[in-house]
Amino acid sequence: MPVAEAVSPVPGVPTTQTLLKGAHPRKGLNQWLATGICGNDITSSVLYVSGIAAVYAGVLAPVVLLAVIVVLYLYKKVYTEVVEALPLNGGTDNCLLNSTSKFAASMAACMTILSYIATAVLSAKTAIEYLDHAFPYFDVMQGTLILMGVFAVLAIIGITESARVALGILVVHMLTLIALAIVGFASVPLDLHIFRENLTTLPSGSGLLTALVFGFAAASLGISGFESSANFVEEQRAGVFRKTLRNMLIMVAIFNPLMSILSLNLLPLNDIVRHKDYLLSEVGMSSGGTILSSVVAIDAMMVLSGAVLTAFIGVTGLFQRLALDQSLPRFFLRQNRRGTYHRIIITFFLLCASILLVTRGQLLSLAGVYTISFLGVMTIFALGDMLLRVRRKELKRTYVAGWGTMIAAALATTLGIAGNIAIDYRNVLYFLQYFVPTALVVVLMYSRIPILTGSLQILDRGAIKLSALGESIARRISAITQQRIVLFVRHADLRLLHDAMVYIRKNESMRSVVVVHLVSRSVNDL
């Protein structure tokens, strides 16, 4: 909504509003608790991104992973500007609501839903791959479905994450990676013959430029989860958001390239590609034996399972917000006796199961869908920042990213999307299979009034205006338009009120507006 001081309810993605056990609501999360929540999401990528990058870039995998870190640094600036100017939950949704329209924000939310689906499936599949490598007793596809089903049940029951538990998992994960790095580099051959052999090979005989572009596109998966801190900024103490971005950047910048370099020094490239689904466990096996490999597998299972649960809880908040804003049917708002949204959770589980079966659980296909949806959300966020700079000049900004930074960030993630499509065109087909139906539901929700009005006019022409069907349609139109919107205004500025009403008319079906004028407690200001 392009009005600085007249604020309508903003759809957000409150992925942690129900997760923060023990967090004092007035004080908010400190940087370590907040980092624990979003850090697990982004650092879990180290468990699969090194192998995926090596498939396309070969020995150049550390190079493309470093290039992705540069992109992450650019987006750190973009996110800081937008979120500190608009410190509300919602990330991309919130950015677009304040720079474009509610419809555009809802389309971005559809991409976010697909990103959550890919997050849950890829994390669950990788967790089972690691567990199967250490304890090979079950079918991976069945295990993935069972794991997602377990977390669906937990979400329906009402089991949620704790900020302190999330931080504990992150600390264990970091310690495991540090131990793997120490033992691994101590086991590297002194003559570096494995690394020197890998230097002579590019994957599939491809050219240098192709390897770099495809490798960069695939390695972009390594920054997935960076946007998660923006989804619960309201639960963080003042100044913490910027620190969470810094902490995530540091962790990814250290461990993603480091694990890639380690694997290239311990395993031949062909082995890295063959064991890409559980690469770090194999690195542990070659350097520390069965014990270290099992420790890495258990750590992977724990971290990736947390990502699955976060996806279920995150998408529940997103569906709920979209349904409350009438972008999705209110069917999803039905709660069970435990107060959870079982219809949302079951729908999400079925979508996850279907994409797992459609892609046959292939890691590269799942990663391609995930990367396209995630990079799409990131690109839209950068474009939203540009629009905010033009349309919301009056916003108070504590940080300003340069135009060059915003453009470079958007171009980099666009290149990543194009690269993933070029790697395998089926990736975009899988993406569209799920994005288009979701977007059509949103379009239908926005077109309800024209559709219902048109139907009523057809009935009028048929001289059956007083039929039960006509009366039912009229009541439905009235029920939609008479729902109330609450508008909070700081100053009695007619120009701002006019802009707010124009925005509501363009973006909302409701026509009943309650204006709340916020004034100072001082009698002199009344």
Secondary structure, DSSP 8 states (H G I E B T S, - for coil): ---SSEE-------TTTTT-TT--TTT-B-HHHHHHHHHHHHHGGGGTHHHHHHHHHGGGHHHHHHHHHHHHHHHHHHHHHHHHHS--TTTHHHHHHTTS-HHHHHHHHHHHHHHHHHHHHHHHHHHHHHHHHHS--S-HHHHHHHHHHHHHHHHHHT----HHHHHHHHHHHHHHHHHHHHHHHHTS-TT-HHHHHHTT--GGG--HHHHHHHHHHHHGGGGTTGGGGGGGGGGB-TTHHHHHHHHHHHHHHHHHHHHHHHHHHHS-HHHHHHTGGGHHHHHHHHHHHHHHHHHHHHHHHHHHHHHHHHHHHHHHHHHHHHHHTTSS-GGGG---TTS--HHHHHHHHHHHHHHHHHTTT-HHHHHHHHHHHHHHHHHHHHHHHHHHHHH-TTS--S----HHHHHHHHHHHHHHHHHHHHH-THHHHHHHHHHHHHHHHHHHHHTHHHHHHHHHHHHHHTT-TTSHHHHHHHHHHHHHHTSEEEEEESS--HHHHHHHHHHHHHH-S--EEEEEE---SSGGG-
